[in-house]
Amino acid sequence: MSHAAFDRISPAFPQRAPWGTSARLRAWQAEAVQLYRDRQPRDFLAVATPGAGKTTFALRIAAELLNAKTVGRVIVVVPTEHLKTQWADAAAKVGIQLDPSGTGSRRGRSREFDGVAVTYAGVSVRAWHYEAVTLATPTLVIFDEIHHAGDARSWGDSIKDAFGQATRRLALTGTPFRSDETPIPFVGYDEQPDGSLISHADFVYGYAEALRDHVVRPVVFMNYGGPMRWRTTSGDEIAANLGEVMTKDLTAQAWRTALDPKGEWIGSVLRAADRRLSEVRRHLPDAGGLVIAANQRTARAYSSVLEQISGAKPALVLSDDASSSAKIEQFANDQSRWMVAVRMVSEGVDVPRLAVGVYATSTSTPLFFAQAVGRFVRARRRGELATIFLPTVPIILAHAASIERQRDHVLGRPKHPEAVDIWAETEALMAKENAQQRAADDLLNEYEAVSSEAIFDHVLFDSQAYGMTAAPTTDDEADYLGLPGLLESDQVAHLLEERQRRQVARHERTMRKEKVPAEQALHRQLADKRKELNSLVAQYARLKGTPHSHVHANLRRECGGPPLGQATSAQVDARLRTIKRWLGR
């Protein structure tokens, strides 16, 4: 295969190369390729953020090894069926022909292909066959999203058996960490002083570096909380505010209530997301949106709600639908507004025009969240901005705030007693209550959602929170939904600060116009101030992922004074000013 053929593929296939870079590799790709040439390793792990162009890098390595006769066959192992076709199409652009429909062992036809694309599940049921293939012919095995090899013990054992004798193995991932301690085959681990093992990558190109190089889009997270009510099997009604620091059980039930398709919360968030998509399409006419649902039932319901809101039927992608891959491909190439999916597009599937997302699932692992966000960061032109709507749930906000942090897979990490657990205080209080009132069982059983209301909470960008709470459809919310669809990273922060100043000024004008209220009794004034302080402390605790008791302690340390229940008006005012400063208000 000639290099001229390779130059026809963009650095971030399958989308066209941004700003005329199709005739050359990106800087990180060229550096990684040169490192591979210098080392000529049997195993190589490349970690690159979604959208950076891992496919192009891997195909360059494959092309050079085929041309040099180092290998005579290429096997690409992927997580999903859809990705087999995607890899085959990408490889064909550079003259490497992969068979995505079978094992490549059929007589006659197999000679036309340079290799095959197969799923991890497919390898697990025919490990013996792929072992024979790699023994018969020098083979390069490309593992796309290698962490999936740890999804099941059988998968990991199968690929070790199948490809243990492969000539070369190239592992790729955008999210190298896992939430468990299942070892990932063919990945090296370095021992740490505390006895744990941490995964070792041969080359790393993270989101922060890609954002700096304008390879990926900046991401703005629009966060929505609000009051939730649900009824337990015993008939008790429970009310909670989504976003407040609560026990895991209460948070899960409030979150589930918010995602109920019949509730007002999800409808309000979908309407806000659709308004945001309309704003983005003023600058990017083909921009699309994606709703990631928890299951097929809710996906169908969200699709119906979106159809009523937008006036257009969304593409509905379900895992048991044989036409799912075709629907994703069609959506990627047309200009329709919305797609609703369960898990089909959580990883690897490239739809570069996705610019607005709604995280309407209760899956809370950092791995899944990072994979979901990765669907929106692929940049086609400089300045594109991605917007993702999130429920104001502490663990999800913590994931969003740390999206730029590089993480590795850790095995055997010791459990340190001093480690901070954001649930520790509330779990301890609930345990104490449960010892006296055996009510916890009700929270774990079936329940009935009663009502939900969406409240705009704040915007999260670059780990900083902007804005104050606002009701849907108000000018306050519209200010943030109306951000231009084309912005550089520094412009995003500047505009968010400007919107926040505008919101604060609007509130101050409203307060000045209102009549001066009758003088309140001291106990009422203190109660209102304490309530405001607790609300701000809860928001700061969500953002930083720390218990609210720690925030209160830090306020006392800086401002002085007794515990909040004994503080004077002046002391509470001082803490209010401090927490507002911490929040950038």
N, C-alpha and C positions, 0 to 999 in steps of 0.2 A: 504494500500500500504506500502511495506517495504522500509526502507532507502536504502537497497541494490539496489532496482529498481531506486531510485532517483540518486544514485551514478553513474549510467550509463550515465547520461546526463552531458554534459560539462558545465562549468560555463558560457559559452557564446554560448549556443545552437543557431543555428544548426551546427556550425562548430566544429570540434574536439577541445578539450581543449588544450591550448598551454602548452608545457613543462611538460606534465604528471600531470596536476592538476584536471583531471576528477573525482577523488574520493573525492574531497573536494570543498567546496564553496570558492570563492575568499574572501579576507578579508572584502571588503565592503559589500558583500552579507551576510556574517556571522554576521557582525555588525548590518545590517539592519534587518535581521531575528530576532536577539536577542532583538532589540528595539521593534519590533512588538510583540514578545512574552511577553515582560515586560508590554507593554501598553495595549494590547488586544483592540485596538481602533475599533470603527465602521468605521471610515474613515481614510485612510492613503495615503499620496502622496509621492511617491518615484521619485526623479529626478536623472537620471543617464545618462551619455553621451552615444550616440549610440555606440554599440559594447561592452559595459561594462557587459552585461548579465542581463538585466531587466527581460527577460522571465524566466530564471532559478530562479531568486529571487522570482518572483510571483508564480511559480509552487511549490516552497518549501512551501510558505505560504498556498497555496491551499491544498497541500498534508496533511499538519499538521492539518488544519481545518477540512478536510474530515475525517481523522483518529480519531480526537477527537470528531467527531459527532457534532461539532459546526455548521457546515453547511452540507446539504445533496445534494447540487447542485452547479455547477459552471457555470457562464455565462461570457464569454469573449467578450467584445465589441471592435471592431477594425475599422480603417479607410477604409480599402479596402478589396475586395473579396479575393485577393491573401493571405492576412494575416490570413484569417479564416483557410485555410488549413495548413498554417505554424504553427499556434498555436495548431491545432489539432494534427499535427505530433509531435510537441515538448511535448505536454501533454501525448501522448501515450507512450513516452519513459519512463515516470515515473509512468505509470499505471493509468493515468487519461484519460478517453475516452470522447472526445468532438465531437459533431456532427457539421461539418462545412457546411452541405448542406441544412439545414432547421432550423426550430424552435425547433426541438426536441420534438414536441408534438404529433407525429404520434404514433398511438397505436402499441404496441408490440415492435417495434424497439427502441422507446425512452427509454425503460427500460434497454437497453444495454449500455446507455451512462450516464456519470456522469454530463453532461451538454452540452452546445452548444457554438459555436462561431458565432457571428453575427456582422454585420456592424452597424455603427451609423445610416446610412440611413435606414437599416432594422428595427431598433428599432423605428425610427420615424413613420413608417407606421403601426406598430402593438404595440404601447406603452401599450395599454390596456391588450394585451396578456401577456407581460412580467411582468406587474404589478400583474396579477393574479398568474403567476408562482412564483414570489417572496413572495407573500402572502401565497401560499399553502405550500411551502417548504423553510426552512431556506437556504438562498442563499448567496454565495460570488460572487460579481460582480467585474470583473477585467476590468478596462478601459485602453486599450492600447493607448498611445498618447492622453491623456485626453483633451489636448487643442483643439482637433477637435470637441469636444462637443460645442464649441463656434463658429463653422464655419457658422452655421445658427441658427436663433432664434428657429426654429422648432425643430432642433436637441437637443439644450439645454433644451427646455421645455419638450421634449419627454423623455429624459433620467431621468429628475427629476420626471416626472410622473411615469415612468416605474419602477424606482429603488429607489424611495423615501423610501420604506418600507423594503429594502434589509437588511439582517442581518449584512453583512460586505461589505464594498466597498474599493477596492484597486486600486488606480489611479497611472498610470505610464506615464512618459514622458521623452524624452531626450532634448526637447526644450520647457520649460514651458512658455516662453513668447509668446505673440501674438502682431501683429502690430496694432490691434484695441483695443477698450475698452469693448469688449463683455465679461461679466463674465463667468468663467468656472464653471459649476455645480460641487458641492461636493468638491470644493477647497476652503480652508480658506484664508482670506485676512486680513492683519494687517494694522490698520490705522497708517499713518505717520504724523509727526508734521505739514506738509504742507497741510494736509487734504486728500491726496491721499491714495489709498489702494494698497498694494503690496502682491502678492501671497505668501503663507507660505507653504513650503515643510517640511514634517516630516523627510525626509532623503535626502541628496544631495551628489552626487558623480560626480564631474565635469570632463571636458576633461583634465584640468591641472593635477588633481590628478590621473586620469587614465593613462595619459602619463608618469607621474612619476613612476607609478607601472608597466609600460610596458604592460598595458592591451590594449591600443590602439596604433595605429601607429602615428608617427609624420607626418605632412603634409607640403609639399613644394608647394608653388603656383608659377607657371610660368606665368608671365604677358606679354601680347602682346598688343601694341598700333599700331600706323601707320596712314598715311594720308588717309582721306576718302573724296569722292566727290559724291554729289547727286544733282538731279535736282528737283525743285519744280514745282507745277502745272502751275505756271506763266512762266515757262521756265528758271528761274534763276538757275545758278549752284552755289552751296555752297561747300566750301572746309573747312575741319576742321581736326585736328589731334586728333585721339582717345586717350584720356588721358589728354588732356589739360583741364584746368578749364574753363567750359563753362556754359551757362544756361542749365536748365533741358531739355528744348525743343531741343536745339542743341545737347546735349549729347545723348538724346534718338534717334535722327535721325542718328548721327554718329555711334552709337551702332547698330542700325538696319541695316545700310549699311555694317558694318563689318560682321554681321551674314547672309547677303545675300548669299545663296548657290552658286550663279553664280559668286561671287566676289573672288578675289585672297586671301583676308585676311583669310577666314575660311579654304580655301584649304591649305594655308601655315601652319596654326595652327594645322590642322588635320595631316599633314605630320610630323610636329614636335612631336606631341603626339604619332604618330605611331613609330617614331624613339625612343622616350622615352620608349614606351612599349617594344620594342625589347631589349633595354638595361636592363630593369627590368627582362625580361624573361630569361636573362642569369643567374640570381640568383634564380628567382622564375618561373620555366618553365610553370606553369599553370596560371600565372598572366593575368588578363583581363582588358579591358578598357571600359569605358562608356561615351557616348556623351549624354548630357541632352539637348534636342532640345526644341524650343519654341512651335511648333505645328506639326501636322502630315505631312504637306507639306514639311517643312524643314527637318523633321526627315527622310523622304524618300530620299530627295536630299542628305543629309549628308551620308546616308547609301551607296548611289551610289558612292559618292566621296571616301569614305573609302574603298569600294571594289576595286576601281581602284588603290588606294595607297597601300593597304596591300595585294591585290591579293586573299582575302578571303571575302566571303559575310558575313556582320555583322548580328547579330540577331536584328530584327526590332520589337520593342514592342510598339504597339499602343493601346490606351485605348478602342477603339471600336472593337478590335479584340478579339473574344471569346477564342482564343488560347494564349492570352498574358501571363497568369499565367504559362501555360505549357512551353512557350518559356523562361521565366525567370528561371524556375526550371531547364530546360535543360542547359541553359547557366551557371548556378551556378555549375553544375556537370560535364561539359565537359572542354575542354582546348582551345576553340576557342578564337580569339583575341578580337573582339569588339561587343558591344551591343549599339544600338541607341534607345533611348526612349524619350517620351514626359514627362509624369508625373508619370508613373507607378512605377518607382523606386526612387521617391524623398524621400520616408520615409518608414521605417519599413521593407522593403523587404531586406532580407539578402543574399548577394552574396559576401562572404568573400574574394574571390580571386580578386575582383576589386582593382586595384592598380594605375590606371591612369584614370583621368577624364577630360572631356572638358565641361566647363560651357558655352554652346552655346544657352543660353536663355536670354531674357531681363528682366526676373523676378528679382526684386531687393529687395524684402522684406527680412529682416534678418532671419525670420522664415524659409522661403523656402531655403535660402542659407545654413543655418545651417543643415537643413534636407538633402540637397544634399551632403554636405561635409560628413555627417554621413554615407553615403553609402561606403566611402573609408577608414574609420579609424579602422575597425575591424581587430585586429591582430590575426594571426594564429601561428606565431613564432616570437621570439624576433628579433628585428632589421628590420622588414619590413618597407618600406618607401612608403608613398602615394604621388602622384604628381597630381596636378589639374591645368589645363590650364585655365586662365581667361582673359577676355578683360580688358584692362587698363581703367577702369571706376571708378571714385572716390568712389562712394557709395559701389561698390563691393569690392574694395581694403580695404575700412574701415571695412566691414564685415570680410574679411579675416584676417586683423590685430588684430581683437578682438575675434577670434574664441575660445580662451581659457578663455574668461571672462564669468562668470556665470551671467545670466540675469533672471529676474523674470517678471511676468505679473503685470503691473501697471494700475490701474484704477483712472481716475480723476486727473492726474498729472497737476498742474497749468502750464500755459504758461508763463515762465519767460522771460522778455524782454531782459535780458542779455545773454540768451542762444545763443551759437554760431551756426550759420547756414552757412554751407560751400557754399551755393548758394547765400547768401544774396547780396554780392557785385555785382556779375555778373547779378543777376536778377534786381537789381536796375538800373544798366547801361542800360540793355535791355529795361526796362520800360521807361526810359528817351528817348531812341531812338525811341521806338514805338509811343511815344506821337507825334513825328515829322514825322516819316515814318511808315506808317501802313503796316508793312511787316510781322508781327508776324503770321498773319493768314496763310501765305503760309507754315510756318513750321509745322502747325498742320494738314494740309491736306495731300492728297496722294502725293507721291513723287516717283522718279525713281532713283535707285542706279546707279551711273555712274562708279565708280572705287573704289577699296580698296586695301591697301597694308599692309602687316603685318610686324611689326618691333618688335623684342624682346626688351622688356623694362627693366625688372629686375626680380629677384627672391625674393619672400617674404617668410621668415621663422621666426617663433617666434617673429613676429612683427618687424623684421629687414629686410631692403632691401639690396640686394647684386647684383652687376653687373651694367654694363652700357648698353645703347642701342646697338643693333647689328642687322645686316641683317640676314634673314633666310639662313640656310645652311652654314654659316661662322663658322670658328673655335671658335669664341667667343660664339655663340649659342651652338655649339656642346659640349663645356666644361660643360655647365650646364645640357644639356640633357643627358650627359654621367655619371651622378652621379650613383654610385652603387645602386642596388635595396635593399640591406641589409645594414642598417646603424643605429647606435644608435643616439639619439638626439644630444649629444655633438659632435659626429663625423660629423653630417650634417652641423652644424654651422662652424666647422673647415674646412671642404672641400669647403664650399661656400666661406669662406674668402680666401682660397687658390686659388680658381678659379678666384675670383675677382682680386687678386694680379697679377695672370697670365695674365688676360685680360688687366689690366692697363699697365703692362710691355710690352705686345705685341704692344699696341698702342704707347707707348713711343719709342719703337724701330722703328716702322713704320715712326713716325715723324722725327726721327733722320736721317733715310735713305733718306727722301724726301729732295729735294733742298730747300734752304732757300728762301722763297718767297720775291718778291720785297717789299721794305718798303711801307707800306700803309699810306695813309693820316690819320691824327688823327681822323677825323670824322668816317672813316671806321673802324679803330681799336676799337673805343668806341662802335660803333654799333654792332660789332661782340661780344665784351665782354658783352654788355648788353643783347644781344640775348642769349648767353650762360648762363648768370645769370638767366634770366627769365625762361629758360628751366629747370634749376636745382631747382629753386623756385617752379615751377609747380609740379615737381616730388615730392619734399618734402611736398608740400601742399596736394597732393593726398594721400601720405602715412599717414600723420597725420590727415587728414580730417579737415583742417582749410583753410580759405581763403588765397589766395596767397598774398593779401595785408597785412595780419597779419605777414606772413613770412618776407616780405620786411621790415615791421616796426621793427621786432625783429633784423634783420640784421643791420639796422641803429642804433638801440639801442646799439648793441654790438660793432659795428665797427665805429660808428660816421659818420659824414658827412651829406650832404644834400640829398634830394630825388634823385632817380636814374638818372633822366633826367639832373640833375645838377652836378652829381658826376664826379670827375676826374678819370683818368685811374688808379691811385694808389688806390683810394677809391673803385673803382669797383673790382680791383684785391683782395683787402682785403675781400670784401664780397664774392667773389668767393671762396677764401680759407676757409672762415668760413662755407659756405653752404656745401662745399665738406666734411668738417670735420663732420658736422651734419649728412651727409648721409653716413658717415663711409668710405669715399674714401681717 
